Amino acid sequence: MTREGRWRQRAAASVLGSLLIGGCAPVRNTAEQDLAHQRWRTCETEVSGVQLHQIEPGGRIHFWHLGSWDRARTLECLAPAGSTEPKLPEALPLQVPRGP
């Protein structure tokens, strides 16, 4: 094997090892994500027709809603939840996609 071939083999092994080790590391939420999850749990029990889609590392909540009432009620619920606690980015409502 040539010198270049050995170098490529070592580089590939190093990258693969890093990916495997990184893939095994526990994934932890940020403090903002934990706070957003707590606020979401409070509001999801008050509004039917909504579903959590994702929470960004900065704490922005993305949620699916069926109609404008569900969207408005969920945003109303999430807003006062943060009035006395640290601020989070405004939630992002997403209309549930309709079929073809």
C-alpha positions as CSV (number, residue, x, y, z in Angstrom):
1,M,0.0,0.0,0.0
2,T,1.3,3.5,-0.8
3,R,1.9,6.2,1.7
4,E,-1.2,8.1,0.4
5,G,-3.3,5.0,0.7
6,R,-2.3,4.4,4.3
7,W,-3.0,8.1,5.1
8,R,-6.5,7.8,3.6
9,Q,-7.2,4.6,5.5
10,R,-6.2,6.2,8.8
11,A,-8.2,9.3,8.0
12,A,-11.3,7.2,7.2
13,A,-10.8,5.2,10.4
14,S,-10.5,8.4,12.4
15,V,-13.7,9.9,11.0
16,L,-15.6,6.6,11.5
17,G,-14.4,6.4,15.1
18,S,-15.5,9.9,15.8
19,L,-18.9,9.3,14.3
20,L,-19.4,6.1,16.4
21,I,-18.3,7.8,19.6
22,G,-20.4,10.9,18.9
23,G,-23.4,8.8,18.0
24,C,-23.2,7.0,21.4
25,A,-23.0,10.2,23.4
26,P,-26.2,11.0,25.3
27,V,-28.2,13.8,23.8
28,R,-29.2,16.4,26.3
29,N,-31.7,19.2,26.0
30,T,-30.7,22.8,26.5
31,A,-32.2,24.6,29.5
32,E,-34.4,26.5,27.0
33,Q,-35.7,23.2,25.6
34,D,-36.5,21.9,29.1
35,L,-38.4,25.1,29.9
36,A,-40.3,24.9,26.6
37,H,-41.3,21.3,27.2
38,Q,-42.6,22.3,30.6
39,R,-44.7,25.1,29.1
40,W,-45.9,22.9,26.3
41,R,-47.1,20.2,28.8
42,T,-49.1,22.9,30.6
43,C,-50.8,24.1,27.5
44,E,-51.4,20.9,25.5
45,T,-53.9,19.7,28.2
46,E,-56.0,22.9,27.7
47,V,-56.2,22.7,23.9
48,S,-57.2,19.7,21.8
49,G,-56.2,19.5,18.1
50,V,-52.6,20.5,18.6
51,Q,-49.5,18.3,18.5
52,L,-45.9,19.2,19.3
53,H,-43.7,19.0,16.2
54,Q,-40.3,20.1,17.6
55,I,-38.5,22.4,20.0
56,E,-35.4,24.2,18.8
57,P,-32.3,24.4,21.1
58,G,-33.2,28.0,21.8
59,G,-36.6,27.0,23.0
60,R,-38.8,27.9,20.1
61,I,-41.8,25.5,20.0
62,H,-43.1,24.3,16.6
63,F,-46.6,22.8,16.8
64,W,-49.1,21.4,14.4
65,H,-52.7,22.7,14.6
66,L,-55.9,21.7,12.9
67,G,-57.6,25.1,12.7
68,S,-57.2,28.8,13.6
69,W,-59.0,28.4,16.9
70,D,-56.5,25.7,18.0
71,R,-53.6,27.9,16.9
72,A,-54.9,31.1,18.6
73,R,-55.7,29.3,21.9
74,T,-52.3,27.6,22.0
75,L,-50.5,30.8,21.4
76,E,-52.6,32.5,24.1
77,C,-51.8,29.7,26.6
78,L,-48.0,29.8,25.8
79,A,-47.7,33.6,26.1
80,P,-48.6,34.1,29.8
81,A,-46.7,31.0,30.8
82,G,-43.6,32.9,30.2
83,S,-44.6,36.2,31.7
84,T,-42.9,35.6,35.1
85,E,-40.2,33.2,33.9
86,P,-37.4,33.6,31.3
87,K,-38.6,34.6,27.9
88,L,-38.6,32.1,25.1
89,P,-38.9,32.8,21.3
90,E,-42.5,33.0,20.1
91,A,-44.0,29.6,19.2
92,L,-44.3,28.7,15.5
93,P,-47.7,27.3,14.6
94,L,-47.8,24.9,11.5
95,Q,-51.0,24.0,9.8
96,V,-51.4,20.2,9.6
97,P,-50.7,19.3,5.9
98,R,-53.7,18.1,4.0
99,G,-53.6,15.2,1.6
100,P,-53.5,15.6,-2.2
